[in-house]
Amino acid sequence: MPELEITRCVSDADHEAWRQVRIAVLPYERTQSLAELREGDTPDRLLLLARVDGVVVGHGLAQRSDLAGGGSVSPRVLEAHRRQGIGTALLERLTQHVADLGLPVLRAGADDDGALAFAHRFGFEEVNREVEQTYRIAGPVPQAPAPDGVEVVTAQERPGLWEASYERFGLEALSDFAVDTPLDVSPERWARDWLADPMFLALDDGEVVACAGLGRDPDQPTRAENGLTAVRRDWRGRGLAVHLKLRALAWAAEHGIDEVYTWTQDGNAAMRALNTRLGYATTRVGVQLARPVSG
């Protein structure tokens, strides 16, 4: 019988092998670079590799979710090695890690029927949906003016500005997500995980009131994912979201990117409508799932 071995990622080679599994299973999504992956190493996060007879056939991820009280789990197996118990073995290890963190709820996502069936088999139930929308760039992107008195910079030009925006801007933006459970994002995770590059920031008297960014795909340089797009409540209705999003798309066009995609909660009708108005087309639906850790 083939021997299954599940080990924690430790070396750069382990992390790169983990990346390659994700790229193979989710070719339509941006995968973090090796540097980004290593930067996110914390005691709360567990990255696993599954090998059969020494060959990598799958991977796993477990970490504290951005949703309060939850732990995210992602067991993934290369297509040729599915239905052999590898995903089940990975899920068991990932579930134990979330339990060890003292979190009561497991969170997962599914973008296809096979992943959804696997999740249902282990007691996960749908709690939300996300819609993927994609913008195809075929030439220069038309721009919209910024409101009077607003200065637009990038976070990369103003080190420390993004971190300083957490209290007055970040917490409000996070609280407005259309999710089944409130987000619980620490200042450290805001600074590390929610900052895109580039991230365009709209400033009023030096204070962040809106943002929109891009994350370029390190493995497919002509693709990018939209980062957080948000506008402080007292600044909504003035065209800031349109201006910043078009600015990000223009940056993409100028840097050889021809496809930008974004995931938006199904309940966020305003952002989905804005994306559609700008020319994004709906390309995929993802199901968000949850179950008790002890389930």
Disulfide bonds with the S-S distance in Angstrom:
none
